[in-house]
């Protein structure tokens, strides 16, 4: 745990473009274990505004790819961090310090302890479009996620479904739930593909400020 004197203050507001291998009614969101025992996910982030110390991260884009043999809190996760090639060395370094829990603050203070192996930051050409439940991102030849709204099986109309945490959630407080039209990734030993699975778009805030 960092001490107050060693931690650099940060405050970031981000779009979170999330997906995992659970069905659209992901039990993990309700404190249950993953549907398929293992947890595999792709989450893309776009920083709306914010900084780590004196390093501004406005507009930064990055993706976390992961495989956990069980639930995330059970640990031993294999994680890859992809960062957009347009980010500066200072931005990548500042981001890595936050994601590895160096400066404290949730959710990464807790998540860092669950990672068994970390690959990256890997610089890539990252294409990302933030568009609610139609958000998408891709790294050509490596990974792709395309979200699509949930539709009513009777009428075919789009359903707007939210998961909200009135007392504050772990990743976000209000997630606009959708599903994956495409979710596929292959890097190193990690290789998975899950269409029709859980997805969500949310606005998250990361900070170690009191």
C-alpha positions in Angstrom: 0.0 0.0 0.0 1.4 3.4 -0.9 1.7 6.0 1.8 0.1 9.4 1.4 3.6 11.0 0.9 4.5 8.5 -1.9 1.2 8.4 -3.8 0.7 10.7 -6.7 -2.8 12.2 -6.8 -4.9 11.2 -9.8 -8.5 11.8 -10.9 -9.8 10.4 -14.2 -13.3 10.2 -15.8 -13.5 7.5 -18.4 -15.9 5.8 -20.8 -15.7 2.1 -20.0 -16.6 -0.3 -22.9 -16.9 -3.6 -21.2 -17.5 -7.3 -22.2 -17.0 -10.7 -20.7 -17.8 -14.4 -21.4 -20.9 -14.5 -19.1 -24.4 -14.2 -20.6 -26.0 -10.8 -20.7 -27.4 -11.3 -17.2 -23.8 -11.6 -15.8 -24.0 -13.1 -12.3 -20.8 -11.4 -11.3 -22.7 -8.1 -11.2 -24.8 -9.5 -8.5 -22.1 -10.9 -6.3 -22.2 -14.4 -7.7 -19.5 -16.5 -9.4 -18.9 -16.4 -13.2 -21.3 -18.5 -15.3 -18.5 -20.6 -16.9 -16.1 -20.8 -13.9 -13.4 -18.9 -15.7 -13.7 -15.2 -16.4 -12.5 -13.8 -19.7 -12.9 -10.1 -20.5 -12.1 -7.3 -22.8 -12.5 -3.7 -21.5 -11.7 -0.6 -23.5 -11.3 2.8 -21.9 -11.4 6.3 -23.2 -10.3 9.1 -20.8 -12.8 12.0 -21.1 -10.6 14.1 -18.8 -8.2 13.9 -15.9 -4.6 13.6 -14.9 -2.1 11.6 -12.9 -0.1 14.2 -11.1 1.0 16.7 -13.7 0.4 14.3 -16.6 -2.8 15.0 -18.5 -4.5 11.9 -19.9 -7.4 13.6 -21.8 -8.3 11.5 -24.9 -6.1 8.5 -23.9 -7.3 5.1 -25.1 -6.3 1.7 -23.8 -7.7 -1.9 -23.5 -7.3 -4.5 -20.8 -7.6 -8.2 -21.9 -7.7 -10.9 -19.2 -8.3 -14.5 -18.4 -8.9 -15.6 -14.8 -9.3 -19.3 -14.0 -12.1 -18.5 -11.6 -13.7 -15.3 -10.3 -11.6 -12.2 -10.4 -11.3 -12.0 -6.6 -9.8 -15.5 -6.6 -6.8 -14.2 -8.4 -4.1 -15.7 -10.7 -5.3 -13.6 -13.6 -3.4 -13.4 -16.9 -3.7 -9.7 -18.0 -2.5 -7.8 -21.1 -2.5 -4.0 -21.3 -2.7 -2.5 -24.8 -2.2 1.3 -25.1 -2.8 3.5 -28.1 0.4 4.3 -30.1 -0.6 8.0 -29.9 0.0 8.1 -26.1 3.3 9.7 -24.9 5.8 7.8 -22.8 4.8 10.0 -19.9 1.1 9.1 -20.3 1.8 5.4 -20.6 4.0 5.5 -17.5 1.5 7.4 -15.5 -1.3 5.0 -16.6 0.7 1.9 -15.7 1.3 3.3 -12.2 -2.4 3.7 -11.6 -3.3 0.2 -13.1 -0.7 -1.6 -11.0 -2.0 0.0 -7.8 1.1 2.0 -7.1 -0.9 5.1 -6.0 -3.8 3.4 -4.4 -7.4 4.2 -5.2 -10.2 1.9 -6.4 -10.7 -0.2 -8.3 -7.0 -0.8 -9.1 -5.8 -0.9 -5.6 -7.8 -4.1 -5.2 -7.4 -5.5 -8.7 -3.6 -5.3 -8.8 -3.4 -8.0 -6.1 -5.4 -10.4 -8.3 -3.0 -10.3 -11.3 -0.7 -13.3 -11.6 1.0 -12.2 -14.8 1.0 -8.9 -16.7 2.0 -8.3 -20.3 2.5 -4.8 -21.4 2.0 -1.9 -21.8 1.9 -3.1 -25.5 1.7 -0.2 -27.9 -0.8 -0.8 -30.7 -2.9 1.0 -33.3 -6.1 1.2 -31.3 -9.3 2.1 -33.1 -12.2 3.1 -30.7 -15.6 4.6 -31.1 -17.7 5.6 -28.0 -21.4 5.3 -28.9 -23.3 4.1 -25.8 -24.4 0.5 -26.4 -23.0 0.6 -29.9 -19.5 1.3 -28.8 -16.6 -0.6 -30.3 -12.9 -1.0 -30.5 -10.3 -3.0 -32.3 -6.6 -3.7 -32.7 -6.2 -5.1 -36.2 -5.2 -8.7 -36.2 -5.3 -8.9 -32.4 -8.7 -8.1 -30.9 -12.1 -6.7 -31.6 -15.2 -5.8 -29.5 -18.5 -4.5 -31.0 -21.4 -3.9 -28.7 -25.0 -4.1 -29.7 -28.2 -3.2 -27.8 -30.4 -5.9 -26.1 -33.6 -6.4 -28.1 -37.0 -7.7 -27.1 -37.4 -11.3 -28.3 -41.1 -10.7 -29.0 -41.2 -7.3 -30.6 -37.6 -6.9 -31.8 -37.5 -3.4 -30.2 -34.4 -2.3 -28.4 -34.5 -2.6 -24.6 -32.7 -0.1 -22.4 -31.5 -2.0 -19.3 -29.3 -0.5 -16.6 -27.5 -2.0 -13.6 -27.1 0.6 -10.9 -25.4 0.6 -7.5 -27.0 3.3 -5.3 -24.1 3.0 -2.8 -21.4 2.9 -5.5 -20.2 0.0 -7.6 -16.8 -1.5 -7.9 -16.1 -0.4 -11.5 -19.0 2.0 -12.1 -22.2 3.2 -10.5 -24.5 2.9 -13.6 -23.9 0.5 -16.4 -26.0 0.5 -19.6 -26.2 -3.2 -20.3 -25.9 -4.6 -23.9 -24.3 -7.6 -25.4 -21.5 -8.5 -27.7 -22.0 -8.6 -31.5 -18.3 -9.5 -31.8 -15.8 -10.2 -29.0 -12.6 -11.9 -30.0 -9.0 -11.6 -28.9 -5.7 -13.5 -29.4 -2.4 -12.5 -27.9 0.3 -14.9 -26.6 -1.4 -17.7 -24.7 -4.7 -15.9 -24.4 -7.2 -16.8 -27.1 -11.0 -16.4 -26.8 -14.2 -15.5 -28.7 -17.6 -14.8 -27.2 -20.5 -13.3 -29.2 -23.9 -12.7 -27.6 -22.3 -12.3 -24.1 -22.5 -9.6 -21.5 -21.4 -6.1 -22.3 -22.0 -2.7 -20.9 -21.1 1.0 -21.5 -20.6 3.1 -18.4 -18.8 6.3 -17.3 -16.3 5.5 -14.5 -14.3 7.6 -12.2 -10.9 6.6 -10.8 -9.3 8.6 -8.1 -7.2 8.3 -5.0 -8.5 11.7 -3.7 -10.2 11.5 -0.3 
